[in-house]
Amino acid sequence: RPPLVVGFAAETERVIEHATAKLARKGCDLVVANDVSPESGVMGGARNSVHLVTGAGVETWPTLDKDEVARRLV
């Protein structure tokens, strides 16, 4: 197992609930979750809002350019 395992959850409903379940199911240290429902405008858009889900809780980032989300994750 690598020292850090990050999962991703692209969800259309109950984003944090589904990401929390994935965290446990996959044994990840962190899940980066986002809402990709048509109403969110994420798919095909330039901006995104993500939730970082860990065993300690959830950190919700503000809506950012997708490049900035990627930069912050790295």
Secondary structure, 3 states (H helix, E strand, C coil): CCCCCEEEEEECCCHHHHHHHHHHHHCCCEEEEEECCHHHCCCCCCEECEEEEECCEEEECCCEEHHHHHHHHC
